[in-house]
Amino acid sequence: MNHNSLTNLENEIKELRLECDIYKKQVEFYKSLFITHRNSVVHNLTIKKHKCKKVWIDPINDNREKILDLDMDDDVKEWLKPTKCER
């Protein structure tokens, strides 16, 4: 094996390790929903950002303070609107 081939293999190994780390972090994040929201219906959960970090949120069951702490987007604004009573 020549030096060029070896360098290419080392680079590919580095790239694959980085990719593997990314997938591991994603899996850990998805597994975390069973810790943070074990009493929530998975269908109600959504991924939002809190200080630019991904978090699970349940707009049905999470309290208003938790929703207020999220990075603001259109969904969060909508969740914070008061519901109108109909007669």
MOPAC internal coordinates of N, CA, C and O (Angstrom, degrees):
PM7 1SCF
backbone

  N    0.0000 0     0.00 0     0.00 0    0    0    0
  C    1.4366 1     0.00 0     0.00 0    1    0    0
  C    1.5262 1   109.09 1     0.00 0    2    1    0
  O    1.2310 1   120.46 1   -49.42 1    3    2    1
  N    1.3093 1   116.72 1   130.58 1    3    2    1
  C    1.4554 1   118.32 1  -179.38 1    5    3    2
  C    1.5293 1   110.79 1   -84.51 1    6    5    3
  O    1.2310 1   121.09 1    -9.90 1    7    6    5
  N    1.3013 1   115.52 1   170.10 1    7    6    5
  C    1.4695 1   122.49 1  -176.05 1    9    7    6
  C    1.5315 1   111.38 1   -62.20 1   10    9    7
  O    1.2310 1   120.49 1   142.40 1   11   10    9
  N    1.2977 1   116.66 1   -37.60 1   11   10    9
  C    1.4700 1   121.26 1  -179.63 1   13   11   10
  C    1.5238 1   111.48 1   -64.32 1   14   13   11
  O    1.2310 1   120.25 1   137.30 1   15   14   13
  N    1.3077 1   117.12 1   -42.70 1   15   14   13
  C    1.4666 1   121.97 1   178.95 1   17   15   14
  C    1.5193 1   110.48 1   -65.01 1   18   17   15
  O    1.2310 1   121.25 1   140.02 1   19   18   17
  N    1.3149 1   115.22 1   -39.98 1   19   18   17
  C    1.4580 1   120.02 1   179.49 1   21   19   18
  C    1.5269 1   110.77 1   -64.69 1   22   21   19
  O    1.2310 1   120.24 1   136.72 1   23   22   21
  N    1.2940 1   117.14 1   -43.28 1   23   22   21
  C    1.4660 1   121.88 1   177.86 1   25   23   22
  C    1.5204 1   110.29 1   -62.36 1   26   25   23
  O    1.2310 1   120.45 1   137.25 1   27   26   25
  N    1.3198 1   116.74 1   -42.75 1   27   26   25
  C    1.4607 1   120.05 1   178.35 1   29   27   26
  C    1.5260 1   111.54 1   -61.88 1   30   29   27
  O    1.2310 1   120.65 1   137.96 1   31   30   29
  N    1.3209 1   116.36 1   -42.04 1   31   30   29
  C    1.4614 1   120.48 1   178.10 1   33   31   30
  C    1.5264 1   111.53 1   -64.65 1   34   33   31
  O    1.2310 1   120.49 1   138.29 1   35   34   33
  N    1.3176 1   116.67 1   -41.71 1   35   34   33
  C    1.4682 1   120.41 1   178.29 1   37   35   34
  C    1.5254 1   110.76 1   -63.01 1   38   37   35
  O    1.2310 1   120.57 1   138.95 1   39   38   37
  N    1.3033 1   116.52 1   -41.05 1   39   38   37
  C    1.4715 1   120.47 1   177.65 1   41   39   38
  C    1.5222 1   111.47 1   -64.51 1   42   41   39
  O    1.2310 1   121.02 1   139.10 1   43   42   41
  N    1.3048 1   115.65 1   -40.90 1   43   42   41
  C    1.4624 1   119.54 1   179.21 1   45   43   42
  C    1.5339 1   110.33 1   -65.75 1   46   45   43
  O    1.2310 1   120.36 1   140.61 1   47   46   45
  N    1.3105 1   116.91 1   -39.39 1   47   46   45
  C    1.4648 1   121.08 1   177.84 1   49   47   46
  C    1.5292 1   109.84 1   -62.47 1   50   49   47
  O    1.2310 1   120.11 1   136.32 1   51   50   49
  N    1.3139 1   117.40 1   -43.68 1   51   50   49
  C    1.4663 1   121.26 1   178.29 1   53   51   50
  C    1.5254 1   110.97 1   -60.76 1   54   53   51
  O    1.2310 1   120.56 1   135.01 1   55   54   53
  N    1.3162 1   116.53 1   -44.99 1   55   54   53
  C    1.4611 1   120.99 1   179.19 1   57   55   54
  C    1.5241 1   111.33 1   -62.55 1   58   57   55
  O    1.2310 1   120.49 1   137.31 1   59   58   57
  N    1.3198 1   116.68 1   -42.69 1   59   58   57
  C    1.4652 1   120.89 1   179.66 1   61   59   58
  C    1.5311 1   111.31 1   -66.14 1   62   61   59
  O    1.2310 1   120.31 1   143.41 1   63   62   61
  N    1.3103 1   117.02 1   -36.59 1   63   62   61
  C    1.4760 1   120.13 1   177.12 1   65   63   62
  C    1.5219 1   110.44 1   -65.77 1   66   65   63
  O    1.2310 1   120.41 1   137.82 1   67   66   65
  N    1.3148 1   116.83 1   -42.18 1   67   66   65
  C    1.4696 1   120.54 1   177.25 1   69   67   66
  C    1.5278 1   110.85 1   -62.21 1   70   69   67
  O    1.2310 1   121.02 1   135.49 1   71   70   69
  N    1.2986 1   115.65 1   -44.51 1   71   70   69
  C    1.4618 1   121.03 1   178.49 1   73   71   70
  C    1.5283 1   110.44 1   -61.95 1   74   73   71
  O    1.2310 1   120.76 1   137.34 1   75   74   73
  N    1.3059 1   116.15 1   -42.66 1   75   74   73
  C    1.4620 1   121.54 1   178.52 1   77   75   74
  C    1.5345 1   110.54 1   -61.73 1   78   77   75
  O    1.2310 1   120.03 1   137.85 1   79   78   77
  N    1.3178 1   117.54 1   -42.15 1   79   78   77
  C    1.4666 1   121.22 1   177.75 1   81   79   78
  C    1.5196 1   111.57 1   -61.64 1   82   81   79
  O    1.2310 1   120.60 1   139.88 1   83   82   81
  N    1.3121 1   116.46 1   -40.12 1   83   82   81
  C    1.4645 1   121.01 1   177.97 1   85   83   82
  C    1.5193 1   110.08 1   -61.93 1   86   85   83
  O    1.2310 1   120.41 1   133.92 1   87   86   85
  N    1.3263 1   116.82 1   -46.08 1   87   86   85
  C    1.4700 1   120.60 1  -179.95 1   89   87   86
  C    1.5231 1   111.41 1   -65.74 1   90   89   87
  O    1.2310 1   120.06 1   142.61 1   91   90   89
  N    1.3168 1   117.49 1   -37.39 1   91   90   89
  C    1.4612 1   120.56 1   177.69 1   93   91   90
  C    1.5308 1   110.63 1   -62.08 1   94   93   91
  O    1.2310 1   120.73 1   136.57 1   95   94   93
  N    1.3189 1   116.21 1   -43.43 1   95   94   93
  C    1.4667 1   120.15 1   178.66 1   97   95   94
  C    1.5241 1   111.09 1   -63.78 1   98   97   95
  O    1.2310 1   120.41 1   140.48 1   99   98   97
  N    1.3177 1   116.83 1   -39.52 1   99   98   97
  C    1.4616 1   119.90 1   177.68 1  101   99   98
  C    1.5250 1   111.42 1   -63.76 1  102  101   99
  O    1.2310 1   120.55 1   136.26 1  103  102  101
  N    1.3134 1   116.56 1   -43.74 1  103  102  101
  C    1.4644 1   120.64 1   179.42 1  105  103  102
  C    1.5286 1   109.93 1   -62.88 1  106  105  103
  O    1.2310 1   119.95 1   136.31 1  107  106  105
  N    1.3161 1   117.70 1   -43.69 1  107  106  105
  C    1.4657 1   121.18 1   178.48 1  109  107  106
  C    1.5239 1   110.80 1   -61.47 1  110  109  107
  O    1.2310 1   120.37 1   139.97 1  111  110  109
  N    1.3199 1   116.91 1   -40.03 1  111  110  109
  C    1.4614 1   119.77 1   177.95 1  113  111  110
  C    1.5264 1   110.58 1   -63.50 1  114  113  111
  O    1.2310 1   119.99 1   133.58 1  115  114  113
  N    1.3104 1   117.63 1   -46.42 1  115  114  113
  C    1.4637 1   120.34 1   179.95 1  117  115  114
  C    1.5270 1   111.54 1   -65.24 1  118  117  115
  O    1.2310 1   119.74 1   143.56 1  119  118  117
  N    1.3103 1   118.10 1   -36.44 1  119  118  117
  C    1.4572 1   120.72 1   176.72 1  121  119  118
  C    1.5255 1   111.50 1   -67.43 1  122  121  119
  O    1.2310 1   120.15 1   152.14 1  123  122  121
  N    1.3224 1   117.33 1   -27.86 1  123  122  121
  C    1.4628 1   121.22 1  -177.11 1  125  123  122
  C    1.5292 1   112.83 1   -64.65 1  126  125  123
  O    1.2310 1   119.91 1   158.63 1  127  126  125
  N    1.3120 1   117.77 1   -21.37 1  127  126  125
  C    1.4715 1   118.96 1   179.69 1  129  127  126
  C    1.5175 1   110.91 1   -61.99 1  130  129  127
  O    1.2310 1   119.97 1   151.91 1  131  130  129
  N    1.3287 1   117.66 1   -28.09 1  131  130  129
  C    1.4621 1   120.59 1   178.88 1  133  131  130
  C    1.5278 1   112.06 1   -76.18 1  134  133  131
  O    1.2310 1   120.40 1   166.69 1  135  134  133
  N    1.3050 1   116.84 1   -13.31 1  135  134  133
  C    1.4594 1   121.58 1   176.09 1  137  135  134
  C    1.5279 1   109.86 1   -96.05 1  138  137  135
  O    1.2310 1   120.63 1   131.22 1  139  138  137
  N    1.3058 1   116.40 1   -48.78 1  139  138  137
  C    1.4636 1   120.10 1  -174.83 1  141  139  138
  C    1.5259 1   113.27 1   -77.85 1  142  141  139
  O    1.2310 1   119.97 1   150.94 1  143  142  141
  N    1.3354 1   117.67 1   -29.06 1  143  142  141
  C    1.4662 1   120.77 1  -175.09 1  145  143  142
  C    1.5282 1   111.69 1  -137.74 1  146  145  143
  O    1.2310 1   120.51 1  -131.87 1  147  146  145
  N    1.2924 1   116.63 1    48.13 1  147  146  145
  C    1.4624 1   119.29 1  -176.17 1  149  147  146
  C    1.5235 1   113.18 1   -65.85 1  150  149  147
  O    1.2310 1   120.17 1   161.22 1  151  150  149
  N    1.3406 1   117.29 1   -18.78 1  151  150  149
  C    1.4613 1   120.40 1   179.14 1  153  151  150
  C    1.5286 1   113.02 1   -98.48 1  154  153  151
  O    1.2310 1   120.46 1  -174.93 1  155  154  153
  N    1.3027 1   116.73 1     5.07 1  155  154  153
  C    1.4624 1   120.89 1  -179.35 1  157  155  154
  C    1.5258 1   110.55 1   -95.27 1  158  157  155
  O    1.2310 1   121.57 1   -25.32 1  159  158  157
  N    1.2984 1   114.59 1   154.68 1  159  158  157
  C    1.4541 1   120.22 1   172.32 1  161  159  158
  C    1.5320 1   106.68 1   -80.44 1  162  161  159
  O    1.2310 1   120.44 1   -52.66 1  163  162  161
  N    1.2964 1   116.77 1   127.34 1  163  162  161
  C    1.4646 1   120.76 1  -174.89 1  165  163  162
  C    1.5305 1   110.93 1   -56.47 1  166  165  163
  O    1.2310 1   120.57 1   145.68 1  167  166  165
  N    1.2972 1   116.52 1   -34.32 1  167  166  165
  C    1.4690 1   121.00 1   179.76 1  169  167  166
  C    1.5337 1   111.34 1   -60.30 1  170  169  167
  O    1.2310 1   119.89 1   150.26 1  171  170  169
  N    1.3276 1   117.81 1   -29.74 1  171  170  169
  C    1.4769 1   121.49 1  -179.26 1  173  171  170
  C    1.5226 1   112.86 1   -80.47 1  174  173  171
  O    1.2310 1   120.26 1   161.78 1  175  174  173
  N    1.3029 1   117.11 1   -18.22 1  175  174  173
  C    1.4622 1   120.12 1  -175.25 1  177  175  174
  C    1.5197 1   111.84 1   -76.00 1  178  177  175
  O    1.2310 1   122.21 1   -33.39 1  179  178  177
  N    1.3027 1   113.38 1   146.61 1  179  178  177
  C    1.4560 1   120.05 1   175.55 1  181  179  178
  C    1.5267 1   108.30 1  -141.82 1  182  181  179
  O    1.2310 1   121.10 1   -22.92 1  183  182  181
  N    1.3016 1   115.50 1   157.08 1  183  182  181
  C    1.4567 1   120.84 1   178.98 1  185  183  182
  C    1.5220 1   107.96 1   -96.77 1  186  185  183
  O    1.2310 1   121.62 1   -55.21 1  187  186  185
  N    1.3212 1   114.51 1   124.79 1  187  186  185
  C    1.4649 1   121.31 1   175.96 1  189  187  186
  C    1.5184 1   107.92 1  -129.60 1  190  189  187
  O    1.2310 1   120.97 1     0.74 1  191  190  189
  N    1.3113 1   115.75 1  -179.26 1  191  190  189
  C    1.4592 1   120.82 1  -179.22 1  193  191  190
  C    1.5286 1   110.07 1  -114.88 1  194  193  191
  O    1.2310 1   121.87 1   -40.33 1  195  194  193
  N    1.3122 1   114.03 1   139.67 1  195  194  193
  C    1.4537 1   122.50 1   172.48 1  197  195  194
  C    1.5208 1   106.05 1  -127.20 1  198  197  195
  O    1.2310 1   120.76 1   -67.92 1  199  198  197
  N    1.3171 1   116.16 1   112.08 1  199  198  197
  C    1.4695 1   121.65 1  -174.64 1  201  199  198
  C    1.5248 1   110.53 1    53.83 1  202  201  199
  O    1.2310 1   121.53 1  -134.92 1  203  202  201
  N    1.3140 1   114.68 1    45.08 1  203  202  201
  C    1.4700 1   124.38 1   177.32 1  205  203  202
  C    1.5258 1   114.18 1    67.76 1  206  205  203
  O    1.2310 1   120.01 1  -170.10 1  207  206  205
  N    1.3119 1   117.58 1     9.90 1  207  206  205
  C    1.4658 1   121.30 1   178.02 1  209  207  206
  C    1.5253 1   108.67 1  -109.43 1  210  209  207
  O    1.2310 1   120.52 1   -42.71 1  211  210  209
  N    1.3399 1   116.61 1   137.29 1  211  210  209
  C    1.4660 1   120.48 1  -178.89 1  213  211  210
  C    1.5181 1   111.10 1   -66.74 1  214  213  211
  O    1.2310 1   121.33 1   -44.54 1  215  214  213
  N    1.3287 1   115.06 1   135.46 1  215  214  213
  C    1.4636 1   121.67 1   176.53 1  217  215  214
  C    1.5178 1   109.06 1  -140.10 1  218  217  215
  O    1.2310 1   121.07 1   -23.89 1  219  218  217
  N    1.3317 1   115.55 1   156.11 1  219  218  217
  C    1.4553 1   121.28 1   173.20 1  221  219  218
  C    1.5162 1   108.52 1   -86.30 1  222  221  219
  O    1.2310 1   120.82 1   -39.76 1  223  222  221
  N    1.3144 1   116.03 1   140.24 1  223  222  221
  C    1.4575 1   120.26 1   177.04 1  225  223  222
  C    1.5220 1   108.76 1  -138.28 1  226  225  223
  O    1.2310 1   121.54 1   -38.39 1  227  226  225
  N    1.3101 1   114.66 1   141.61 1  227  226  225
  C    1.4654 1   121.78 1   175.88 1  229  227  226
  C    1.5289 1   106.56 1  -117.07 1  230  229  227
  O    1.2310 1   120.00 1   -81.18 1  231  230  229
  N    1.3208 1   117.61 1    98.82 1  231  230  229
  C    1.4643 1   119.90 1  -175.68 1  233  231  230
  C    1.5280 1   113.26 1   -64.09 1  234  233  231
  O    1.2310 1   120.23 1   162.98 1  235  234  233
  N    1.3162 1   117.17 1   -17.02 1  235  234  233
  C    1.4609 1   120.92 1   178.71 1  237  235  234
  C    1.5298 1   110.97 1   -81.44 1  238  237  235
  O    1.2310 1   120.20 1   136.24 1  239  238  237
  N    1.3232 1   117.23 1   -43.76 1  239  238  237
  C    1.4642 1   121.12 1  -172.56 1  241  239  238
  C    1.5215 1   115.60 1  -105.99 1  242  241  239
  O    1.2310 1   119.69 1   156.13 1  243  242  241
  N    1.3260 1   118.20 1   -23.87 1  243  242  241
  C    1.4660 1   119.16 1  -179.83 1  245  243  242
  C    1.5274 1   109.88 1   -72.07 1  246  245  243
  O    1.2310 1   121.34 1   -34.09 1  247  246  245
  N    1.3131 1   115.04 1   145.91 1  247  246  245
  C    1.4677 1   118.36 1  -176.65 1  249  247  246
  C    1.5325 1   111.91 1   -75.63 1  250  249  247
  O    1.2310 1   121.78 1   -15.12 1  251  250  249
  N    1.3015 1   114.21 1   164.88 1  251  250  249
  C    1.4654 1   121.90 1  -176.40 1  253  251  250
  C    1.5304 1   111.70 1   -59.64 1  254  253  251
  O    1.2310 1   120.15 1   141.11 1  255  254  253
  N    1.3198 1   117.31 1   -38.89 1  255  254  253
  C    1.4674 1   120.70 1  -179.61 1  257  255  254
  C    1.5285 1   111.48 1   -61.22 1  258  257  255
  O    1.2310 1   121.13 1   139.63 1  259  258  257
  N    1.3118 1   115.45 1   -40.37 1  259  258  257
  C    1.4632 1   119.20 1   178.54 1  261  259  258
  C    1.5341 1   110.64 1   -65.07 1  262  261  259
  O    1.2310 1   120.64 1   140.03 1  263  262  261
  N    1.2986 1   116.37 1   -39.97 1  263  262  261
  C    1.4652 1   120.37 1   178.59 1  265  263  262
  C    1.5256 1   110.56 1   -68.34 1  266  265  263
  O    1.2310 1   120.39 1   142.00 1  267  266  265
  N    1.3280 1   116.86 1   -38.00 1  267  266  265
  C    1.4697 1   120.62 1   177.73 1  269  267  266
  C    1.5260 1   112.36 1   -63.81 1  270  269  267
  O    1.2310 1   120.19 1   152.70 1  271  270  269
  N    1.3135 1   117.24 1   -27.30 1  271  270  269
  C    1.4707 1   121.37 1   179.94 1  273  271  270
  C    1.5249 1   113.37 1   -76.73 1  274  273  271
  O    1.2310 1   120.16 1   166.68 1  275  274  273
  N    1.3165 1   117.30 1   -13.32 1  275  274  273
  C    1.4634 1   120.39 1  -178.07 1  277  275  274
  C    1.5201 1   111.03 1   -70.91 1  278  277  275
  O    1.2310 1   121.07 1   -23.10 1  279  278  277
  N    1.3276 1   115.56 1   156.90 1  279  278  277
  C    1.4589 1   120.41 1   170.24 1  281  279  278
  C    1.5274 1   106.71 1   -65.49 1  282  281  279
  O    1.2310 1   120.64 1   -48.04 1  283  282  281
  N    1.3046 1   116.38 1   131.96 1  283  282  281
  C    1.4524 1   121.19 1  -172.31 1  285  283  282
  C    1.5317 1   111.39 1   -72.14 1  286  285  283
  O    1.2310 1   121.35 1   -46.87 1  287  286  285
  N    1.3197 1   115.03 1   133.13 1  287  286  285
  C    1.4633 1   122.44 1   171.01 1  289  287  286
  C    1.5304 1   106.91 1  -146.53 1  290  289  287
  O    1.2310 1   120.00 1     3.26 1  291  290  289
  N    1.3197 1   117.60 1  -176.74 1  291  290  289
  C    1.4646 1   120.78 1  -175.68 1  293  291  290
  C    1.5311 1   112.35 1   -62.46 1  294  293  291
  O    1.2310 1   120.23 1   139.64 1  295  294  293
  N    1.3338 1   117.16 1   -40.36 1  295  294  293
  C    1.4666 1   120.23 1   179.14 1  297  295  294
  C    1.5255 1   111.04 1   -62.60 1  298  297  295
  O    1.2310 1   120.94 1   133.01 1  299  298  297
  N    1.3150 1   115.82 1   -46.99 1  299  298  297
  C    1.4612 1   120.50 1  -178.08 1  301  299  298
  C    1.5239 1   109.87 1   -61.79 1  302  301  299
  O    1.2310 1   120.14 1   137.38 1  303  302  301
  N    1.3144 1   117.33 1   -42.62 1  303  302  301
  C    1.4677 1   121.00 1   177.41 1  305  303  302
  C    1.5259 1   110.70 1   -59.39 1  306  305  303
  O    1.2310 1   120.89 1   137.96 1  307  306  305
  N    1.3090 1   115.91 1   -42.04 1  307  306  305
  C    1.4663 1   120.44 1   179.99 1  309  307  306
  C    1.5323 1   111.14 1   -65.64 1  310  309  307
  O    1.2310 1   120.14 1   138.33 1  311  310  309
  N    1.3158 1   117.34 1   -41.67 1  311  310  309
  C    1.4642 1   120.98 1   179.48 1  313  311  310
  C    1.5241 1   111.83 1   -63.93 1  314  313  311
  O    1.2310 1   120.42 1   150.98 1  315  314  313
  N    1.3271 1   116.80 1   -29.02 1  315  314  313
  C    1.4598 1   120.54 1  -177.25 1  317  315  314
  C    1.5294 1   113.29 1   -84.00 1  318  317  315
  O    1.2310 1   120.52 1   168.02 1  319  318  317
  N    1.3091 1   116.60 1   -11.98 1  319  318  317
  C    1.4619 1   119.36 1   178.48 1  321  319  318
  C    1.5318 1   109.04 1   -68.51 1  322  321  319
  O    1.2310 1   120.84 1   -41.06 1  323  322  321
  N    1.3309 1   116.00 1   138.94 1  323  322  321
  C    1.4742 1   117.81 1   177.00 1  325  323  322
  C    1.5323 1   110.53 1   -68.50 1  326  325  323
  O    1.2310 1   121.35 1   -33.85 1  327  326  325
  N    1.3029 1   115.02 1   146.15 1  327  326  325
  C    1.4710 1   119.34 1   177.54 1  329  327  326
  C    1.5142 1   109.40 1   -82.32 1  330  329  327
  O    1.2310 1   120.77 1   -36.46 1  331  330  329
  N    1.2984 1   116.14 1   143.54 1  331  330  329
  C    1.4632 1   120.91 1  -179.58 1  333  331  330
  C    1.5273 1   108.94 1   -90.20 1  334  333  331
  O    1.2310 1   121.87 1   -42.09 1  335  334  333
  N    1.3007 1   114.02 1   137.91 1  335  334  333
  C    1.4519 1   119.67 1   175.35 1  337  335  334
  C    1.5250 1   108.83 1   -84.22 1  338  337  335
  O    1.2310 1   120.64 1   -44.31 1  339  338  337
  N    1.2946 1   116.38 1   135.69 1  339  338  337
  C    1.4566 1   120.03 1   177.60 1  341  339  338
  C    1.5186 1   108.88 1  -105.33 1  342  341  339
  O    1.2310 1   121.27 1   -33.29 1  343  342  341
  N    1.3120 1   115.18 1   146.71 1  343  342  341
  C    1.4654 1   120.35 1  -179.98 1  345  343  342
  C    1.4917 1   110.19 1  -110.33 1  346  345  343
  O    1.2310 1   120.10 1   180.00 1  347  346  345

